[in-house]
Amino acid sequence: MAFPPDATLTDAGEFGLISALTDVFTQGEHVLIGPGDDAAVLRVKNGHVVVSTDLMVEGRHFRREWASAEDVGHRAAAQNLSDVNAMGGRATSLTIGLAAPADLPVQWALDFARGFADECALVGASVVGGDVTRSDQLVIAVTVLGACTQAPVVRSGAEPGDVLALCGRQGWAAGGLAVLGRGFRSPRVLVEAYRRPEPPYDAGRLAAEAGATAMIDVSDGLLADAGHVAQDSGVSIDVQRAAFEVPEPLQAVGAALGADPLQFILGGGDDHALLATFPERSVPEGWSVIGSVAAPGPDGPAVTVDGAAYEGPTGWVHF
């Protein structure tokens, strides 16, 4: 369905918008009934079904002046696909809830859908349904379903003696966000990293097959998410500064802002790298060992950096 370039959601109407959005998403062979009915029906061949839900609120999680609609679509899909990845699984299907002001351009919604669809295509996942409604604020709610062909890797399995390892780009999105927050658009590579993360979508399953004992995706911040593993596993985790090579763009931003560039790596989220613990000899190719796991100290589970409490920012605060 085609709309004039200046059409708004009011002009399109609920069902006109749904029809236009449905045309953007192709369906995989696992989809028996896709968008358009009361619910989707999916075929599950074997293994375990994995489900996760995330919200994105304009002004809280994204700004339209900082990212295009397609960028927001990529980000919304990536953060959900990554949650399944962190369980050692692969995403297969997603639904999208869109609450938006009546004067939001239809073109924004369609561009968002195209970005979302393009990101889903990287793992072969299908958008199988959703809902739209009017709201004073732009809110995006996504539910993802996936499958694990082996036992899911949870946050609570880390053991003393394991090593902590990282896979994927880390700190780049945080650097890009810091740049945008100061009203700048460079280094462009960091801004683009914030706008379109590049999660290591194949790494979760391979980590599970290699014997990962615990795993999480880095969405809130490396130290914050390591803290979730430490608390759920009842262990202490120590991260080593020397394990990280700080890339030149982060060094440049750190120098410009008068900040330690390592803070973007340790405290940054939104790159959706994977953080996992492994028995020492089981770390698969493509992962970098960045720390160690030990029994909890007298104060209980904790995360330290070079054996001491970290004084810098540790990650995103939701409330």
C-alpha positions as CSV (number, residue, x, y, z in Angstrom):
1,M,0.0,0.0,0.0
2,A,1.4,3.4,-1.0
3,F,0.9,6.6,0.9
4,P,1.7,10.3,0.0
5,P,5.1,11.3,1.3
6,D,3.6,13.5,4.0
7,A,1.0,11.0,5.2
8,T,0.7,10.6,9.0
9,L,-0.6,7.7,11.0
10,T,-3.9,9.4,11.3
11,D,-4.1,9.5,7.5
12,A,-3.2,5.8,7.2
13,G,-5.5,4.5,9.9
14,E,-4.7,1.4,12.0
15,F,-5.5,-1.2,9.4
16,G,-3.9,0.7,6.6
17,L,-0.7,1.0,8.6
18,I,-0.8,-2.7,9.6
19,S,-1.3,-3.7,6.0
20,A,1.6,-1.6,4.9
21,L,3.9,-2.9,7.6
22,T,2.9,-6.5,6.9
23,D,4.1,-6.1,3.3
24,V,7.6,-5.3,4.6
25,F,8.1,-8.6,6.4
26,T,8.7,-11.9,4.7
27,Q,7.9,-15.2,6.4
28,G,10.2,-18.2,7.0
29,E,9.2,-21.8,6.5
30,H,8.6,-22.2,10.2
31,V,5.6,-19.8,10.1
32,L,2.3,-21.6,9.6
33,I,0.2,-18.5,10.2
34,G,1.8,-15.1,10.1
35,P,0.5,-11.5,10.5
36,G,-3.2,-10.9,10.1
37,D,-4.9,-13.3,12.4
38,D,-5.5,-13.2,16.2
39,A,-2.2,-14.9,16.8
40,A,0.7,-16.4,14.8
41,V,1.2,-20.1,14.6
42,L,4.8,-21.4,14.4
43,R,6.3,-24.8,13.8
44,V,8.9,-25.9,16.4
45,K,11.0,-28.8,15.1
46,N,13.0,-29.7,18.2
47,G,14.9,-28.3,21.3
48,H,13.7,-25.6,23.7
49,V,11.6,-22.5,23.0
50,V,13.3,-19.3,24.2
51,V,11.2,-16.1,24.7
52,S,12.2,-12.5,25.6
53,T,10.6,-9.1,25.6
54,D,12.1,-5.6,25.4
55,L,10.8,-2.1,25.4
56,M,12.2,1.1,23.7
57,V,10.8,4.5,24.7
58,E,11.6,7.6,22.8
59,G,13.7,10.0,24.8
60,R,14.8,7.2,27.1
61,H,16.3,4.6,24.8
62,F,16.5,6.6,21.5
63,R,16.1,10.0,19.9
64,R,14.9,10.5,16.4
65,E,17.3,13.4,16.0
66,W,20.2,11.0,16.7
67,A,19.2,8.1,14.6
68,S,17.1,7.4,11.5
69,A,14.0,5.3,11.6
70,E,15.9,2.5,9.9
71,D,18.7,2.8,12.6
72,V,16.1,2.5,15.4
73,G,14.7,-0.6,13.6
74,H,18.1,-2.2,13.5
75,R,18.7,-1.4,17.2
76,A,15.2,-2.7,18.3
77,A,15.7,-6.0,16.5
78,A,19.4,-6.4,17.5
79,Q,18.7,-6.1,21.3
80,N,16.0,-8.8,21.1
81,L,17.9,-11.2,18.8
82,S,20.9,-10.8,21.1
83,D,18.9,-12.0,24.1
84,V,18.2,-15.3,22.4
85,N,21.9,-15.5,21.3
86,A,22.9,-15.1,24.9
87,M,21.0,-18.3,25.8
88,G,22.9,-20.2,23.2
89,G,20.0,-20.1,20.9
90,R,18.9,-18.7,17.6
91,A,15.9,-16.3,17.1
92,T,13.2,-17.5,14.7
93,S,10.2,-15.2,15.2
94,L,9.3,-11.7,16.6
95,T,6.3,-9.6,17.2
96,I,6.3,-5.8,17.4
97,G,4.0,-3.5,19.4
98,L,4.1,0.2,18.2
99,A,2.5,2.9,20.2
100,A,2.9,6.3,18.4
101,P,1.6,9.8,18.2
102,A,-1.1,10.3,15.6
103,D,1.1,12.8,13.7
104,L,4.1,10.4,13.3
105,P,4.8,10.1,9.6
106,V,3.8,6.8,8.0
107,Q,7.2,6.9,6.3
108,W,9.0,6.8,9.7
109,A,7.0,3.6,10.6
110,L,7.8,2.0,7.2
111,D,11.5,2.9,7.4
112,F,11.6,1.5,11.0
113,A,10.1,-1.7,9.7
114,R,12.6,-2.0,6.9
115,G,15.5,-1.6,9.3
116,F,14.0,-4.1,11.7
117,A,13.4,-6.6,8.9
118,D,17.0,-6.2,7.5
119,E,18.4,-7.0,11.0
120,C,16.2,-10.0,11.4
121,A,17.3,-11.3,8.0
122,L,20.8,-11.6,9.4
123,V,19.7,-14.6,11.5
124,G,16.8,-15.8,9.3
125,A,14.1,-14.6,11.7
126,S,10.6,-13.6,10.7
127,V,8.3,-10.9,12.1
128,V,5.0,-12.8,12.6
129,G,2.7,-10.2,14.1
130,G,2.2,-7.3,16.4
131,D,-0.1,-4.4,17.2
132,V,-0.3,-0.6,16.8
133,T,-2.1,2.0,18.9
134,R,-2.1,5.7,19.5
135,S,0.0,7.2,22.2
136,D,1.4,10.5,23.3
137,Q,4.9,9.0,23.2
138,L,6.6,6.7,20.8
139,V,7.1,3.3,22.4
140,I,8.3,0.1,20.7
141,A,7.7,-3.3,22.4
142,V,9.3,-6.4,20.9
143,T,8.8,-10.0,21.8
144,V,11.3,-12.6,20.3
145,L,11.0,-16.3,20.2
146,G,13.8,-18.7,19.4
147,A,15.1,-22.2,19.9
148,C,18.1,-23.9,21.6
149,T,19.0,-27.3,20.3
150,Q,21.1,-27.9,23.4
151,A,20.6,-27.0,27.0
152,P,20.2,-23.2,27.3
153,V,23.2,-21.3,28.9
154,V,21.9,-19.3,31.9
155,R,23.4,-16.7,34.1
156,S,23.7,-18.9,37.2
157,G,26.2,-21.5,36.1
158,A,29.6,-19.8,36.6
159,E,32.0,-21.8,38.8
160,P,35.1,-20.7,40.7
161,G,38.1,-21.5,38.5
162,D,36.3,-20.5,35.3
163,V,37.6,-17.7,33.1
164,L,35.5,-14.7,31.9
165,A,35.5,-14.1,28.2
166,L,34.1,-11.6,25.8
167,C,33.0,-11.9,22.1
168,G,32.1,-8.9,20.0
169,R,32.7,-5.2,19.8
170,Q,32.5,-3.5,23.2
171,G,32.4,0.2,24.2
172,W,31.9,1.5,20.7
173,A,28.2,2.3,21.1
174,A,28.9,4.0,24.5
175,G,31.5,6.2,22.8
176,G,29.0,7.0,20.1
177,L,26.4,7.9,22.6
178,A,28.8,10.2,24.5
179,V,29.6,12.0,21.2
180,L,26.0,12.5,20.3
181,G,25.2,13.7,23.8
182,R,27.7,16.5,23.3
183,G,26.1,17.5,20.0
184,F,28.8,16.0,17.7
185,R,28.7,13.4,14.9
186,S,32.3,12.2,14.9
187,P,34.2,9.9,15.2
188,R,31.6,8.6,12.7
189,V,32.5,5.0,13.3
190,L,31.4,5.3,16.9
191,V,28.2,7.1,16.1
192,E,27.4,4.4,13.5
193,A,28.2,1.7,16.2
194,Y,25.6,3.3,18.4
195,R,23.0,3.6,15.6
196,R,23.5,0.0,14.3
197,P,25.1,-2.5,16.7
198,E,26.8,-5.6,15.3
199,P,26.1,-8.5,17.8
200,P,28.1,-11.7,17.2
201,Y,25.0,-13.7,16.3
202,D,26.8,-17.0,15.7
203,A,28.8,-16.8,18.9
204,G,26.1,-17.8,21.4
205,R,25.4,-21.3,19.9
206,L,29.1,-22.0,19.5
207,A,29.8,-20.9,23.1
208,A,27.1,-23.3,24.3
209,E,28.5,-26.1,22.3
210,A,32.0,-25.4,23.7
211,G,30.8,-25.7,27.3
212,A,30.1,-22.2,28.4
213,T,28.9,-22.3,32.0
214,A,27.1,-18.9,32.1
215,M,26.4,-16.3,29.5
216,I,24.8,-12.8,29.1
217,D,24.6,-10.2,26.4
218,V,26.2,-6.8,27.3
219,S,23.2,-4.5,27.0
220,D,23.4,-2.5,30.3
221,G,27.2,-2.4,30.6
222,L,30.0,-4.9,30.9
223,L,30.6,-4.6,34.6
224,A,26.8,-4.3,35.3
225,D,26.1,-7.4,33.3
226,A,29.1,-9.3,34.8
227,G,27.4,-8.4,38.1
228,H,24.3,-10.2,37.1
229,V,26.3,-13.3,36.4
230,A,28.2,-13.0,39.7
231,Q,25.0,-12.5,41.8
232,D,23.0,-15.3,40.1
233,S,26.0,-17.7,40.2
234,G,27.1,-16.9,43.7
235,V,30.7,-16.1,42.7
236,S,33.1,-13.2,42.4
237,I,34.4,-12.0,39.1
238,D,37.6,-10.0,38.5
239,V,38.0,-8.1,35.2
240,Q,41.6,-7.3,34.1
241,R,42.2,-3.9,32.5
242,A,45.3,-5.3,30.6
243,A,43.0,-7.6,28.7
244,F,41.6,-4.8,26.7
245,E,43.1,-2.9,23.7
246,V,41.4,0.5,23.6
247,P,40.8,1.3,19.9
248,E,41.9,4.7,18.5
249,P,38.4,6.2,18.1
250,L,37.7,5.6,21.8
251,Q,41.0,7.1,22.7
252,A,40.2,10.2,20.7
253,V,36.8,10.6,22.4
254,G,38.3,10.1,25.8
255,A,40.9,12.7,25.1
256,A,38.3,15.2,23.8
257,L,36.0,14.7,26.8
258,G,38.8,14.4,29.4
259,A,37.7,10.9,30.3
260,D,39.4,7.5,30.7
261,P,38.5,5.8,27.4
262,L,38.4,2.4,29.2
263,Q,35.2,3.6,30.9
264,F,33.3,3.2,27.7
265,I,34.4,-0.4,27.5
266,L,33.8,-1.3,31.2
267,G,30.6,0.7,31.6
268,G,29.1,0.8,28.1
269,G,26.2,-1.2,26.8
270,D,24.2,-1.4,23.5
271,D,27.0,-3.1,21.5
272,H,25.4,-6.4,22.5
273,A,28.6,-8.3,22.8
274,L,28.5,-11.6,24.6
275,L,30.0,-12.2,28.0
276,A,30.5,-15.8,29.2
277,T,32.3,-18.0,31.6
278,F,34.1,-21.1,30.5
279,P,36.3,-23.8,32.0
280,E,39.8,-22.5,31.3
281,R,40.6,-24.8,28.4
282,S,37.2,-24.5,26.7
283,V,37.2,-20.9,25.4
284,P,36.3,-21.1,21.7
285,E,38.0,-19.2,18.9
286,G,36.9,-15.6,18.6
287,W,36.5,-15.1,22.3
288,S,39.0,-13.0,24.4
289,V,39.7,-13.9,28.1
290,I,39.2,-10.7,30.1
291,G,39.0,-12.0,33.7
292,S,38.5,-14.8,36.2
293,V,35.9,-16.3,38.4
294,A,36.5,-17.1,42.1
295,A,34.5,-18.1,45.2
296,P,32.7,-15.1,46.8
297,G,34.5,-13.1,49.5
298,P,33.2,-12.4,53.0
299,D,30.9,-9.7,51.6
300,G,29.3,-12.1,49.1
301,P,29.4,-12.1,45.2
302,A,31.1,-9.1,43.7
303,V,32.7,-7.7,40.5
304,T,36.1,-6.1,40.8
305,V,38.6,-4.6,38.3
306,D,42.2,-5.6,38.9
307,G,41.2,-6.9,42.3
308,A,39.7,-3.7,43.5
309,A,36.3,-2.0,43.5
310,Y,35.7,0.1,40.3
311,E,34.9,3.7,40.9
312,G,33.8,4.6,37.4
313,P,30.4,4.2,35.7
314,T,29.4,0.5,35.6
315,G,26.4,0.7,33.2
316,W,22.8,1.7,32.5
317,V,20.4,2.4,35.3
318,H,16.7,1.6,34.4
319,F,15.1,3.4,37.3
